Amino acid sequence: MASVLSTAPRFASPVVVAALVDSLGSGAYLGLSIVMLTRYVGLPALTAAGFLSAAGVVAFLLLVPLGLLAERIGARAMLVALHATRAGAYALMLLRPPAAVVLVLLCVVTAGERSAIPMLQTLAAELSESDRVTTMARVRVMQNTGMSIGAGLAALALTVRSTTGLVAVVLWNILSYLGAGALLLRGPRRTPVPPPASPAARTPRFVMLRDGRFAAATVVCAVLGLHAPVLTFAVPLWVTSRTSLPSGVLPALVLCNTVSVVLLQVRLSKGTHETRGAGRALSQSGLLLALTALLMACTLAVPGGWDAAAVLVAAILAQAGAEMRQQAGAWGLSYALSPIEHRARYLSFFSLGSVARNAVAPILLTAVVAAPGAWGWLALALGMAVTSLLAILLTGHWTR
């Protein structure tokens, strides 16, 4: 980890460390958010689930408007404001407010969480072309590390039968947001490349909807981003319902993914800051995810025990490769296709793809797992292979 930080540019280091501090708190809270809402705040489980879903919809609708606001006040100021707002919302949550207030606070928290991602990427865009993707790769390494440590803290908190552990985690989350905001404020500033002179006519707020290249890139990257719900949703569902493997292997598989990303994300992000390199990475990501699906299908053809576990580990390693190449390709392509003067709104729009994908993924992947035999995985492999081909064809055309 030290080598990751030591090689980062002076401007990028506070951004990377702030991402680590932020994820330490977020990782701790994420594992017990529903427990906090039901056991401490006192919401019924069904109400809490409904509130979380409603907050997700609000966050989706606010992504681009917050990106437009960031173009006025700056990505750094916007990101600091999002950290401070989330810290305040969690502090109010500790007061056990009425249900209607809890809903508002969850909308604030979720909108801040979703919008922080494109703001962080917009802030990294102030670096040179070759440093942007590398910085985002370092950010992802720190986020994975912080989320893992935070999850461990959450597990310790849940061992405490009283609500003391829950309150401690929320306070830790609040401190992490304030710490991340302070790091961003203290970090050195860079003067962004000045945008070209604006035309006389006012630019439409949703100009990215008219940009066919960027819209197509958003969809392709969102589809290839299925690697995330495959790991967190499809694999656990498949292992517990369609194989004889014990559910205890699931934490080991997640750890395998996390270690792979921490060790290799920066290295596998090289050469993706241009359109052609980004397209190559996205294409490779689709092929690796297709390989993941084929290996998952193969778990039905091998006996249980070590043989099935070995195939499963191979699938997770392929999934980790797909994840790292897709992330790198998505960063590079979104930078390459977004205009400097409207980068915040373009990158916010780009994030809509991942939000929409995560909403659809549970239904899609449930169908994959529930399909007779391995036909669901085979269909997914075919879809990823086709998307891989589409990615390389489109980016090649855009390069020409």
PyMOL commands that set and color helices and strands:
alter all, ss='L'
color gray80, all
select helices_A, chain A and resi 2-6+12-30+33-40+45-73+75-93+99-124+129-158+164-186+207-210+212-224+227-242+249-264+267-269+275-298+306-337+340-370+375-399
alter helices_A, ss='H'
color red, helices_A
deselect
rebuild
show_as cartoon
